Amino acid sequence: MVQHSSSTVKTAANGSSGPSESADDDLPSVMTCANYLKLPSYSTKEIMYKKLLYAISEGQGSFDLS
């Protein structure tokens, strides 16, 4: 089951949350009702390719609302 990863991270020093340092940690998501693919701003095409393949292969048979 694939779930969209959060765009916040906890810091060890003070425990506060904030935006992630890089979109490379996030998975792509979709809005199926609008045929819309939401891609984070990945730093390289290779990372985008790997994240897309992971989401496709792990998300088969799963339908979760985000």
Predicted model as a PDB file, atoms N, CA, C, CB and O in Angstrom, pLDDT in the B-factor column:
MODEL        1                                                                  
ATOM      1  N   MET A   1       0.838  -1.172   0.000  1.00 43.00           N  
ATOM      2  CA  MET A   1       0.000   0.000   0.000  1.00 43.00           C  
ATOM      3  C   MET A   1       0.886   1.239   0.000  1.00 43.00           C  
ATOM      4  CB  MET A   1      -0.955  -0.004   1.211  1.00 43.00           C  
ATOM      5  O   MET A   1       1.813   1.349   0.802  1.00 43.00           O  
ATOM      6  N   VAL A   2       0.600   2.159  -0.892  1.00 46.00           N  
ATOM      7  CA  VAL A   2       1.386   3.390  -0.991  1.00 46.00           C  
ATOM      8  C   VAL A   2       0.573   4.525  -0.416  1.00 46.00           C  
ATOM      9  CB  VAL A   2       1.795   3.692  -2.462  1.00 46.00           C  
ATOM     10  O   VAL A   2      -0.593   4.711  -0.762  1.00 46.00           O  
ATOM     11  N   GLN A   3       1.185   5.265   0.443  1.00 45.00           N  
ATOM     12  CA  GLN A   3       0.561   6.468   0.953  1.00 45.00           C  
ATOM     13  C   GLN A   3       1.498   7.618   0.685  1.00 45.00           C  
ATOM     14  CB  GLN A   3       0.230   6.349   2.461  1.00 45.00           C  
ATOM     15  O   GLN A   3       2.716   7.483   0.808  1.00 45.00           O  
ATOM     16  N   HIS A   4       0.936   8.742   0.321  1.00 47.00           N  
ATOM     17  CA  HIS A   4       1.739   9.927   0.044  1.00 47.00           C  
ATOM     18  C   HIS A   4       2.495  10.311   1.301  1.00 47.00           C  
ATOM     19  CB  HIS A   4       0.856  11.103  -0.451  1.00 47.00           C  
ATOM     20  O   HIS A   4       1.907  10.452   2.374  1.00 47.00           O  
ATOM     21  N   SER A   5       3.782  10.476   1.164  1.00 47.00           N  
ATOM     22  CA  SER A   5       4.588  10.842   2.318  1.00 47.00           C  
ATOM     23  C   SER A   5       4.370  12.306   2.677  1.00 47.00           C  
ATOM     24  CB  SER A   5       6.071  10.573   2.046  1.00 47.00           C  
ATOM     25  O   SER A   5       4.055  13.135   1.823  1.00 47.00           O  
ATOM     26  N   SER A   6       4.540  12.591   3.919  1.00 44.00           N  
ATOM     27  CA  SER A   6       4.321  13.943   4.429  1.00 44.00           C  
ATOM     28  C   SER A   6       5.389  14.898   3.941  1.00 44.00           C  
ATOM     29  CB  SER A   6       4.287  13.941   5.947  1.00 44.00           C  
ATOM     30  O   SER A   6       6.526  14.495   3.691  1.00 44.00           O  
ATOM     31  N   SER A   7       5.028  16.153   3.806  1.00 44.00           N  
ATOM     32  CA  SER A   7       6.011  17.152   3.398  1.00 44.00           C  
ATOM     33  C   SER A   7       6.587  17.879   4.609  1.00 44.00           C  
ATOM     34  CB  SER A   7       5.381  18.157   2.431  1.00 44.00           C  
ATOM     35  O   SER A   7       7.200  18.937   4.462  1.00 44.00           O  
ATOM     36  N   THR A   8       6.397  17.325   5.795  1.00 41.00           N  
ATOM     37  CA  THR A   8       7.012  17.909   6.978  1.00 41.00           C  
ATOM     38  C   THR A   8       7.938  16.890   7.619  1.00 41.00           C  
ATOM     39  CB  THR A   8       5.940  18.384   7.983  1.00 41.00           C  
ATOM     40  O   THR A   8       7.744  15.681   7.490  1.00 41.00           O  
ATOM     41  N   VAL A   9       8.928  17.390   8.300  1.00 40.00           N  
ATOM     42  CA  VAL A   9       9.875  16.536   9.000  1.00 40.00           C  
ATOM     43  C   VAL A   9      10.067  17.068  10.409  1.00 40.00           C  
ATOM     44  CB  VAL A   9      11.228  16.462   8.246  1.00 40.00           C  
ATOM     45  O   VAL A   9       9.925  18.267  10.653  1.00 40.00           O  
ATOM     46  N   LYS A  10      10.393  16.168  11.342  1.00 39.00           N  
ATOM     47  CA  LYS A  10      10.701  16.578  12.707  1.00 39.00           C  
ATOM     48  C   LYS A  10      12.201  16.739  12.836  1.00 39.00           C  
ATOM     49  CB  LYS A  10      10.162  15.553  13.743  1.00 39.00           C  
ATOM     50  O   LYS A  10      12.972  15.914  12.345  1.00 39.00           O  
ATOM     51  N   THR A  11      12.604  17.798  13.493  1.00 40.00           N  
ATOM     52  CA  THR A  11      14.027  17.989  13.725  1.00 40.00           C  
ATOM     53  C   THR A  11      14.387  17.418  15.090  1.00 40.00           C  
ATOM     54  CB  THR A  11      14.413  19.490  13.633  1.00 40.00           C  
ATOM     55  O   THR A  11      13.616  17.534  16.043  1.00 40.00           O  
ATOM     56  N   ALA A  12      15.546  16.809  15.176  1.00 40.00           N  
ATOM     57  CA  ALA A  12      15.970  16.178  16.420  1.00 40.00           C  
ATOM     58  C   ALA A  12      16.288  17.212  17.498  1.00 40.00           C  
ATOM     59  CB  ALA A  12      17.185  15.297  16.171  1.00 40.00           C  
ATOM     60  O   ALA A  12      16.106  16.946  18.686  1.00 40.00           O  
ATOM     61  N   ALA A  13      16.751  18.364  17.097  1.00 47.00           N  
ATOM     62  CA  ALA A  13      17.193  19.359  18.071  1.00 47.00           C  
ATOM     63  C   ALA A  13      16.042  19.935  18.887  1.00 47.00           C  
ATOM     64  CB  ALA A  13      17.920  20.476  17.366  1.00 47.00           C  
ATOM     65  O   ALA A  13      16.113  19.969  20.116  1.00 47.00           O  
ATOM     66  N   ASN A  14      14.973  20.393  18.213  1.00 43.00           N  
ATOM     67  CA  ASN A  14      13.915  21.047  18.972  1.00 43.00           C  
ATOM     68  C   ASN A  14      12.547  20.411  18.791  1.00 43.00           C  
ATOM     69  CB  ASN A  14      13.841  22.479  18.587  1.00 43.00           C  
ATOM     70  O   ASN A  14      11.585  20.862  19.414  1.00 43.00           O  
ATOM     71  N   GLY A  15      12.423  19.382  17.964  1.00 48.00           N  
ATOM     72  CA  GLY A  15      11.164  18.673  17.812  1.00 48.00           C  
ATOM     73  C   GLY A  15      10.112  19.417  17.008  1.00 48.00           C  
ATOM     74  O   GLY A  15       8.983  18.941  16.888  1.00 48.00           O  
ATOM     75  N   SER A  16      10.454  20.571  16.456  1.00 41.00           N  
ATOM     76  CA  SER A  16       9.465  21.323  15.681  1.00 41.00           C  
ATOM     77  C   SER A  16       9.344  20.732  14.287  1.00 41.00           C  
ATOM     78  CB  SER A  16       9.845  22.818  15.602  1.00 41.00           C  
ATOM     79  O   SER A  16      10.244  20.045  13.805  1.00 41.00           O  
ATOM     80  N   SER A  17       8.223  21.011  13.655  1.00 49.00           N  
ATOM     81  CA  SER A  17       8.053  20.522  12.290  1.00 49.00           C  
ATOM     82  C   SER A  17       8.104  21.684  11.324  1.00 49.00           C  
ATOM     83  CB  SER A  17       6.730  19.753  12.138  1.00 49.00           C  
ATOM     84  O   SER A  17       7.803  22.824  11.679  1.00 49.00           O  
ATOM     85  N   GLY A  18       8.487  21.382  10.107  1.00 48.00           N  
ATOM     86  CA  GLY A  18       8.579  22.402   9.081  1.00 48.00           C  
ATOM     87  C   GLY A  18       8.594  21.750   7.723  1.00 48.00           C  
ATOM     88  O   GLY A  18       8.517  20.525   7.625  1.00 48.00           O  
ATOM     89  N   PRO A  19       8.689  22.538   6.674  1.00 51.00           N  
ATOM     90  CA  PRO A  19       8.714  21.950   5.331  1.00 51.00           C  
ATOM     91  C   PRO A  19       9.946  21.085   5.140  1.00 51.00           C  
ATOM     92  CB  PRO A  19       8.672  23.045   4.261  1.00 51.00           C  
ATOM     93  O   PRO A  19      11.004  21.354   5.709  1.00 51.00           O  
ATOM     94  N   SER A  20       9.797  20.033   4.325  1.00 59.00           N  
ATOM     95  CA  SER A  20      10.930  19.154   4.080  1.00 59.00           C  
ATOM     96  C   SER A  20      12.017  19.908   3.316  1.00 59.00           C  
ATOM     97  CB  SER A  20      10.488  17.898   3.300  1.00 59.00           C  
ATOM     98  O   SER A  20      11.746  20.861   2.585  1.00 59.00           O  
ATOM     99  N   GLU A  21      13.233  19.461   3.506  1.00 70.00           N  
ATOM    100  CA  GLU A  21      14.374  20.104   2.865  1.00 70.00           C  
ATOM    101  C   GLU A  21      14.328  19.914   1.350  1.00 70.00           C  
ATOM    102  CB  GLU A  21      15.686  19.548   3.429  1.00 70.00           C  
ATOM    103  O   GLU A  21      14.778  20.777   0.596  1.00 70.00           O  
ATOM    104  N   SER A  22      13.780  18.778   0.911  1.00 85.00           N  
ATOM    105  CA  SER A  22      13.812  18.447  -0.504  1.00 85.00           C  
ATOM    106  C   SER A  22      12.543  17.713  -0.897  1.00 85.00           C  
ATOM    107  CB  SER A  22      15.044  17.604  -0.838  1.00 85.00           C  
ATOM    108  O   SER A  22      12.018  16.907  -0.130  1.00 85.00           O  
ATOM    109  N   ALA A  23      12.058  17.996  -2.091  1.00 91.00           N  
ATOM    110  CA  ALA A  23      10.898  17.280  -2.605  1.00 91.00           C  
ATOM    111  C   ALA A  23      11.266  15.851  -2.965  1.00 91.00           C  
ATOM    112  CB  ALA A  23      10.317  18.000  -3.823  1.00 91.00           C  
ATOM    113  O   ALA A  23      10.383  15.044  -3.254  1.00 91.00           O  
ATOM    114  N   ASP A  24      12.557  15.520  -2.953  1.00 94.00           N  
ATOM    115  CA  ASP A  24      12.998  14.180  -3.295  1.00 94.00           C  
ATOM    116  C   ASP A  24      12.474  13.125  -2.327  1.00 94.00           C  
ATOM    117  CB  ASP A  24      14.498  14.134  -3.333  1.00 94.00           C  
ATOM    118  O   ASP A  24      12.489  11.936  -2.648  1.00 94.00           O  
ATOM    119  N   ASP A  25      12.013  13.535  -1.153  1.00 92.00           N  
ATOM    120  CA  ASP A  25      11.464  12.609  -0.168  1.00 92.00           C  
ATOM    121  C   ASP A  25       9.995  12.291  -0.430  1.00 92.00           C  
ATOM    122  CB  ASP A  25      11.623  13.182   1.224  1.00 92.00           C  
ATOM    123  O   ASP A  25       9.485  11.297   0.087  1.00 92.00           O  
ATOM    124  N   ASP A  26       9.311  13.105  -1.214  1.00 92.00           N  
ATOM    125  CA  ASP A  26       7.874  12.958  -1.427  1.00 92.00           C  
ATOM    126  C   ASP A  26       7.560  12.057  -2.612  1.00 92.00           C  
ATOM    127  CB  ASP A  26       7.238  14.315  -1.633  1.00 92.00           C  
ATOM    128  O   ASP A  26       8.341  11.953  -3.559  1.00 92.00           O  
ATOM    129  N   LEU A  27       6.397  11.408  -2.541  1.00 90.00           N  
ATOM    130  CA  LEU A  27       5.922  10.583  -3.643  1.00 90.00           C  
ATOM    131  C   LEU A  27       4.956  11.383  -4.507  1.00 90.00           C  
ATOM    132  CB  LEU A  27       5.246   9.299  -3.116  1.00 90.00           C  
ATOM    133  O   LEU A  27       4.324  12.321  -4.020  1.00 90.00           O  
ATOM    134  N   PRO A  28       4.833  11.022  -5.785  1.00 91.00           N  
ATOM    135  CA  PRO A  28       3.824  11.673  -6.624  1.00 91.00           C  
ATOM    136  C   PRO A  28       2.439  11.257  -6.166  1.00 91.00           C  
ATOM    137  CB  PRO A  28       4.031  11.321  -8.116  1.00 91.00           C  
ATOM    138  O   PRO A  28       2.283  10.221  -5.520  1.00 91.00           O  
ATOM    139  N   SER A  29       1.436  12.050  -6.493  1.00 87.00           N  
ATOM    140  CA  SER A  29       0.054  11.704  -6.174  1.00 87.00           C  
ATOM    141  C   SER A  29      -0.817  12.110  -7.355  1.00 87.00           C  
ATOM    142  CB  SER A  29      -0.422  12.402  -4.852  1.00 87.00           C  
ATOM    143  O   SER A  29      -0.373  12.818  -8.259  1.00 87.00           O  
ATOM    144  N   VAL A  30      -2.055  11.654  -7.332  1.00 84.00           N  
ATOM    145  CA  VAL A  30      -2.962  11.936  -8.442  1.00 84.00           C  
ATOM    146  C   VAL A  30      -4.321  12.386  -7.941  1.00 84.00           C  
ATOM    147  CB  VAL A  30      -3.116  10.711  -9.328  1.00 84.00           C  
ATOM    148  O   VAL A  30      -4.734  12.073  -6.824  1.00 84.00           O  
ATOM    149  N   MET A  31      -5.000  13.127  -8.799  1.00 83.00           N  
ATOM    150  CA  MET A  31      -6.418  13.453  -8.610  1.00 83.00           C  
ATOM    151  C   MET A  31      -7.128  12.756  -9.763  1.00 83.00           C  
ATOM    152  CB  MET A  31      -6.699  15.046  -8.589  1.00 83.00           C  
ATOM    153  O   MET A  31      -7.210  13.290 -10.869  1.00 83.00           O  
ATOM    154  N   THR A  32      -7.637  11.561  -9.494  1.00 77.00           N  
ATOM    155  CA  THR A  32      -8.200  10.754 -10.576  1.00 77.00           C  
ATOM    156  C   THR A  32      -9.449  11.379 -11.186  1.00 77.00           C  
ATOM    157  CB  THR A  32      -8.526   9.371 -10.068  1.00 77.00           C  
ATOM    158  O   THR A  32      -9.718  11.182 -12.370  1.00 77.00           O  
ATOM    159  N   CYS A  33     -10.213  12.127 -10.399  1.00 83.00           N  
ATOM    160  CA  CYS A  33     -11.436  12.726 -10.936  1.00 83.00           C  
ATOM    161  C   CYS A  33     -11.127  13.803 -11.976  1.00 83.00           C  
ATOM    162  CB  CYS A  33     -12.271  13.321  -9.803  1.00 83.00           C  
ATOM    163  O   CYS A  33     -11.967  14.104 -12.825  1.00 83.00           O  
ATOM    164  N   ALA A  34      -9.935  14.381 -11.914  1.00 87.00           N  
ATOM    165  CA  ALA A  34      -9.562  15.440 -12.857  1.00 87.00           C  
ATOM    166  C   ALA A  34      -8.433  15.000 -13.800  1.00 87.00           C  
ATOM    167  CB  ALA A  34      -9.137  16.694 -12.090  1.00 87.00           C  
ATOM    168  O   ALA A  34      -7.901  15.819 -14.550  1.00 87.00           O  
ATOM    169  N   ASN A  35      -8.063  13.699 -13.765  1.00 86.00           N  
ATOM    170  CA  ASN A  35      -6.948  13.205 -14.578  1.00 86.00           C  
ATOM    171  C   ASN A  35      -5.712  14.085 -14.406  1.00 86.00           C  
ATOM    172  CB  ASN A  35      -7.352  13.146 -16.060  1.00 86.00           C  
ATOM    173  O   ASN A  35      -5.123  14.548 -15.382  1.00 86.00           O  
ATOM    174  N   TYR A  36      -5.332  14.306 -13.150  1.00 89.00           N  
ATOM    175  CA  TYR A  36      -4.265  15.245 -12.806  1.00 89.00           C  
ATOM    176  C   TYR A  36      -3.187  14.532 -12.002  1.00 89.00           C  
ATOM    177  CB  TYR A  36      -4.825  16.448 -12.011  1.00 89.00           C  
ATOM    178  O   TYR A  36      -3.470  13.975 -10.941  1.00 89.00           O  
ATOM    179  N   LEU A  37      -1.959  14.543 -12.496  1.00 90.00           N  
ATOM    180  CA  LEU A  37      -0.813  13.957 -11.811  1.00 90.00           C  
ATOM    181  C   LEU A  37      -0.039  15.073 -11.123  1.00 90.00           C  
ATOM    182  CB  LEU A  37       0.100  13.171 -12.805  1.00 90.00           C  
ATOM    183  O   LEU A  37       0.381  16.036 -11.763  1.00 90.00           O  
ATOM    184  N   LYS A  38       0.145  14.935  -9.820  1.00 92.00           N  
ATOM    185  CA  LYS A  38       0.870  15.945  -9.044  1.00 92.00           C  
ATOM    186  C   LYS A  38       2.279  15.428  -8.766  1.00 92.00           C  
ATOM    187  CB  LYS A  38       0.122  16.277  -7.706  1.00 92.00           C  
ATOM    188  O   LYS A  38       2.463  14.468  -8.017  1.00 92.00           O  
ATOM    189  N   LEU A  39       3.271  16.078  -9.380  1.00 92.00           N  
ATOM    190  CA  LEU A  39       4.668  15.702  -9.190  1.00 92.00           C  
ATOM    191  C   LEU A  39       5.393  16.764  -8.373  1.00 92.00           C  
ATOM    192  CB  LEU A  39       5.366  15.499 -10.548  1.00 92.00           C  
ATOM    193  O   LEU A  39       5.348  17.946  -8.715  1.00 92.00           O  
ATOM    194  N   PRO A  40       6.060  16.355  -7.300  1.00 93.00           N  
ATOM    195  CA  PRO A  40       6.903  17.310  -6.575  1.00 93.00           C  
ATOM    196  C   PRO A  40       8.048  17.779  -7.480  1.00 93.00           C  
ATOM    197  CB  PRO A  40       7.465  16.670  -5.268  1.00 93.00           C  
ATOM    198  O   PRO A  40       8.311  17.167  -8.516  1.00 93.00           O  
ATOM    199  N   SER A  41       8.702  18.822  -7.105  1.00 94.00           N  
ATOM    200  CA  SER A  41       9.848  19.338  -7.871  1.00 94.00           C  
ATOM    201  C   SER A  41      11.094  18.545  -7.518  1.00 94.00           C  
ATOM    202  CB  SER A  41      10.074  20.852  -7.593  1.00 94.00           C  
ATOM    203  O   SER A  41      11.902  18.965  -6.689  1.00 94.00           O  
ATOM    204  N   TYR A  42      11.239  17.386  -8.162  1.00 95.00           N  
ATOM    205  CA  TYR A  42      12.397  16.539  -7.900  1.00 95.00           C  
ATOM    206  C   TYR A  42      13.670  17.203  -8.422  1.00 95.00           C  
ATOM    207  CB  TYR A  42      12.209  15.152  -8.544  1.00 95.00           C  
ATOM    208  O   TYR A  42      13.637  17.990  -9.368  1.00 95.00           O  
ATOM    209  N   SER A  43      14.784  16.869  -7.788  1.00 95.00           N  
ATOM    210  CA  SER A  43      16.048  17.495  -8.170  1.00 95.00           C  
ATOM    211  C   SER A  43      16.626  16.918  -9.467  1.00 95.00           C  
ATOM    212  CB  SER A  43      17.055  17.335  -7.050  1.00 95.00           C  
ATOM    213  O   SER A  43      17.375  17.602 -10.165  1.00 95.00           O  
ATOM    214  N   THR A  44      16.285  15.668  -9.792  1.00 95.00           N  
ATOM    215  CA  THR A  44      16.771  15.062 -11.036  1.00 95.00           C  
ATOM    216  C   THR A  44      15.670  14.232 -11.686  1.00 95.00           C  
ATOM    217  CB  THR A  44      18.015  14.185 -10.768  1.00 95.00           C  
ATOM    218  O   THR A  44      14.714  13.827 -11.024  1.00 95.00           O  
ATOM    219  N   LYS A  45      15.810  13.984 -12.977  1.00 96.00           N  
ATOM    220  CA  LYS A  45      14.853  13.130 -13.685  1.00 96.00           C  
ATOM    221  C   LYS A  45      14.965  11.686 -13.217  1.00 96.00           C  
ATOM    222  CB  LYS A  45      15.077  13.212 -15.203  1.00 96.00           C  
ATOM    223  O   LYS A  45      13.971  10.959 -13.220  1.00 96.00           O  
ATOM    224  N   GLU A  46      16.147  11.263 -12.817  1.00 97.00           N  
ATOM    225  CA  GLU A  46      16.337   9.900 -12.317  1.00 97.00           C  
ATOM    226  C   GLU A  46      15.535   9.663 -11.044  1.00 97.00           C  
ATOM    227  CB  GLU A  46      17.821   9.628 -12.058  1.00 97.00           C  
ATOM    228  O   GLU A  46      14.910   8.613 -10.894  1.00 97.00           O  
ATOM    229  N   ILE A  47      15.545  10.622 -10.129  1.00 96.00           N  
ATOM    230  CA  ILE A  47      14.765  10.498  -8.898  1.00 96.00           C  
ATOM    231  C   ILE A  47      13.275  10.477  -9.228  1.00 96.00           C  
ATOM    232  CB  ILE A  47      15.088  11.658  -7.921  1.00 96.00           C  
ATOM    233  O   ILE A  47      12.528   9.687  -8.652  1.00 96.00           O  
ATOM    234  N   MET A  48      12.833  11.339 -10.151  1.00 95.00           N  
ATOM    235  CA  MET A  48      11.432  11.350 -10.560  1.00 95.00           C  
ATOM    236  C   MET A  48      11.032   9.991 -11.130  1.00 95.00           C  
ATOM    237  CB  MET A  48      11.179  12.461 -11.596  1.00 95.00           C  
ATOM    238  O   MET A  48       9.974   9.464 -10.788  1.00 95.00           O  
ATOM    239  N   TYR A  49      11.871   9.421 -11.996  1.00 96.00           N  
ATOM    240  CA  TYR A  49      11.599   8.133 -12.605  1.00 96.00           C  
ATOM    241  C   TYR A  49      11.460   7.044 -11.538  1.00 96.00           C  
ATOM    242  CB  TYR A  49      12.706   7.771 -13.595  1.00 96.00           C  
ATOM    243  O   TYR A  49      10.527   6.242 -11.590  1.00 96.00           O  
ATOM    244  N   LYS A  50      12.385   7.013 -10.569  1.00 96.00           N  
ATOM    245  CA  LYS A  50      12.345   6.008  -9.508  1.00 96.00           C  
ATOM    246  C   LYS A  50      11.109   6.163  -8.631  1.00 96.00           C  
ATOM    247  CB  LYS A  50      13.600   6.097  -8.652  1.00 96.00           C  
ATOM    248  O   LYS A  50      10.488   5.167  -8.261  1.00 96.00           O  
ATOM    249  N   LYS A  51      10.743   7.397  -8.292  1.00 94.00           N  
ATOM    250  CA  LYS A  51       9.562   7.636  -7.451  1.00 94.00           C  
ATOM    251  C   LYS A  51       8.276   7.247  -8.186  1.00 94.00           C  
ATOM    252  CB  LYS A  51       9.497   9.117  -7.024  1.00 94.00           C  
ATOM    253  O   LYS A  51       7.361   6.687  -7.583  1.00 94.00           O  
ATOM    254  N   LEU A  52       8.209   7.544  -9.489  1.00 93.00           N  
ATOM    255  CA  LEU A  52       7.039   7.155 -10.276  1.00 93.00           C  
ATOM    256  C   LEU A  52       6.917   5.638 -10.360  1.00 93.00           C  
ATOM    257  CB  LEU A  52       7.117   7.757 -11.685  1.00 93.00           C  
ATOM    258  O   LEU A  52       5.829   5.096 -10.168  1.00 93.00           O  
ATOM    259  N   LEU A  53       8.012   4.950 -10.643  1.00 93.00           N  
ATOM    260  CA  LEU A  53       7.963   3.488 -10.708  1.00 93.00           C  
ATOM    261  C   LEU A  53       7.563   2.885  -9.368  1.00 93.00           C  
ATOM    262  CB  LEU A  53       9.317   2.930 -11.146  1.00 93.00           C  
ATOM    263  O   LEU A  53       6.775   1.940  -9.322  1.00 93.00           O  
ATOM    264  N   TYR A  54       8.094   3.419  -8.294  1.00 91.00           N  
ATOM    265  CA  TYR A  54       7.751   2.920  -6.961  1.00 91.00           C  
ATOM    266  C   TYR A  54       6.253   3.113  -6.678  1.00 91.00           C  
ATOM    267  CB  TYR A  54       8.598   3.639  -5.883  1.00 91.00           C  
ATOM    268  O   TYR A  54       5.581   2.192  -6.216  1.00 91.00           O  
ATOM    269  N   ALA A  55       5.746   4.303  -6.956  1.00 89.00           N  
ATOM    270  CA  ALA A  55       4.332   4.586  -6.698  1.00 89.00           C  
ATOM    271  C   ALA A  55       3.425   3.707  -7.551  1.00 89.00           C  
ATOM    272  CB  ALA A  55       4.028   6.060  -6.963  1.00 89.00           C  
ATOM    273  O   ALA A  55       2.391   3.239  -7.075  1.00 89.00           O  
ATOM    274  N   ILE A  56       3.799   3.481  -8.797  1.00 87.00           N  
ATOM    275  CA  ILE A  56       2.987   2.642  -9.686  1.00 87.00           C  
ATOM    276  C   ILE A  56       2.995   1.192  -9.220  1.00 87.00           C  
ATOM    277  CB  ILE A  56       3.498   2.733 -11.132  1.00 87.00           C  
ATOM    278  O   ILE A  56       1.941   0.565  -9.121  1.00 87.00           O  
ATOM    279  N   SER A  57       4.175   0.660  -8.937  1.00 88.00           N  
ATOM    280  CA  SER A  57       4.267  -0.755  -8.568  1.00 88.00           C  
ATOM    281  C   SER A  57       3.685  -1.045  -7.187  1.00 88.00           C  
ATOM    282  CB  SER A  57       5.711  -1.203  -8.611  1.00 88.00           C  
ATOM    283  O   SER A  57       3.044  -2.080  -7.003  1.00 88.00           O  
ATOM    284  N   GLU A  58       3.889  -0.168  -6.222  1.00 84.00           N  
ATOM    285  CA  GLU A  58       3.385  -0.391  -4.869  1.00 84.00           C  
ATOM    286  C   GLU A  58       1.933   0.036  -4.702  1.00 84.00           C  
ATOM    287  CB  GLU A  58       4.242   0.348  -3.876  1.00 84.00           C  
ATOM    288  O   GLU A  58       1.266  -0.402  -3.765  1.00 84.00           O  
ATOM    289  N   GLY A  59       1.441   0.875  -5.589  1.00 78.00           N  
ATOM    290  CA  GLY A  59       0.084   1.388  -5.440  1.00 78.00           C  
ATOM    291  C   GLY A  59      -0.972   0.609  -6.191  1.00 78.00           C  
ATOM    292  O   GLY A  59      -2.150   0.961  -6.127  1.00 78.00           O  
ATOM    293  N   GLN A  60      -0.591  -0.437  -6.901  1.00 76.00           N  
ATOM    294  CA  GLN A  60      -1.566  -1.231  -7.648  1.00 76.00           C  
ATOM    295  C   GLN A  60      -2.532  -1.884  -6.681  1.00 76.00           C  
ATOM    296  CB  GLN A  60      -0.867  -2.300  -8.519  1.00 76.00           C  
ATOM    297  O   GLN A  60      -2.123  -2.481  -5.685  1.00 76.00           O  
ATOM    298  N   GLY A  61      -3.809  -1.767  -6.978  1.00 73.00           N  
ATOM    299  CA  GLY A  61      -4.836  -2.369  -6.136  1.00 73.00           C  
ATOM    300  C   GLY A  61      -5.195  -1.546  -4.921  1.00 73.00           C  
ATOM    301  O   GLY A  61      -5.971  -1.993  -4.077  1.00 73.00           O  
ATOM    302  N   SER A  62      -4.646  -0.357  -4.819  1.00 71.00           N  
ATOM    303  CA  SER A  62      -4.925   0.501  -3.662  1.00 71.00           C  
ATOM    304  C   SER A  62      -5.592   1.771  -4.135  1.00 71.00           C  
ATOM    305  CB  SER A  62      -3.631   0.829  -2.875  1.00 71.00           C  
ATOM    306  O   SER A  62      -5.190   2.360  -5.138  1.00 71.00           O  
ATOM    307  N   PHE A  63      -6.604   2.186  -3.418  1.00 67.00           N  
ATOM    308  CA  PHE A  63      -7.267   3.450  -3.719  1.00 67.00           C  
ATOM    309  C   PHE A  63      -7.518   4.150  -2.400  1.00 67.00           C  
ATOM    310  CB  PHE A  63      -8.600   3.235  -4.517  1.00 67.00           C  
ATOM    311  O   PHE A  63      -8.449   3.802  -1.673  1.00 67.00           O  
ATOM    312  N   ASP A  64      -6.700   5.127  -2.093  1.00 65.00           N  
ATOM    313  CA  ASP A  64      -6.829   5.894  -0.856  1.00 65.00           C  
ATOM    314  C   ASP A  64      -7.089   7.348  -1.195  1.00 65.00           C  
ATOM    315  CB  ASP A  64      -5.562   5.757   0.025  1.00 65.00           C  
ATOM    316  O   ASP A  64      -6.510   7.884  -2.140  1.00 65.00           O  
ATOM    317  N   LEU A  65      -7.942   7.977  -0.441  1.00 64.00           N  
ATOM    318  CA  LEU A  65      -8.200   9.402  -0.647  1.00 64.00           C  
ATOM    319  C   LEU A  65      -7.112  10.195   0.043  1.00 64.00           C  
ATOM    320  CB  LEU A  65      -9.603   9.809  -0.115  1.00 64.00           C  
ATOM    321  O   LEU A  65      -6.741   9.907   1.181  1.00 64.00           O  
ATOM    322  N   SER A  66      -6.601  11.202  -0.658  1.00 57.00           N  
ATOM    323  CA  SER A  66      -5.552  12.044  -0.045  1.00 57.00           C  
ATOM    324  C   SER A  66      -6.033  13.447   0.116  1.00 57.00           C  
ATOM    325  CB  SER A  66      -4.274  12.034  -0.878  1.00 57.00           C  
ATOM    326  O   SER A  66      -5.296  14.299   0.611  1.00 57.00           O  
TER     327      SER A  66                                                      
ENDMDL                                                                          
END                                                                             
